Amino acid sequence: MKLYRPAAGEDENWPNLGPVLSTKTIDWDLIAQQYDQIVKYTTALRLGAAEAEQVLRRLFRSVADILALRPVLIRRGLHLRVESGLLSGTDLASDDPGTKMMVNVLAAVLEF
């Protein structure tokens, strides 16, 4: 995982961070546009008014989003369980071969 750069062309300001910085830059306009939602979700998590699972469900709507998130969840030992339907109880962030195959098949055939 790499960090987005605060702005293009300012690498000399952070010479030691070069190896961990992405070529992409932070979309400050998007953050400003979504700031109220960011504060709302962060506050709800901090106060215990919402579970992380509920927030993730609202933020990640596609298989591609979940695939992008899986490595982070696995590294941190976190879980992303399916709550209902045929795959109920499945941990999509599990690192076992069966789950990897299932997630890749889901990604190949559908968006949920």
Secondary structure, 3 states (H helix, E strand, C coil): CCEEECCCCCHHHCHHHHHHEEEEECCHHHHHHHHHHHHHHHHHHHHCCCCHHHHHHHHCCCHHHHHHHHHHHHHHCCCCECCCCCCCCCECCCCCHHHHHHHHHHHHHCCC
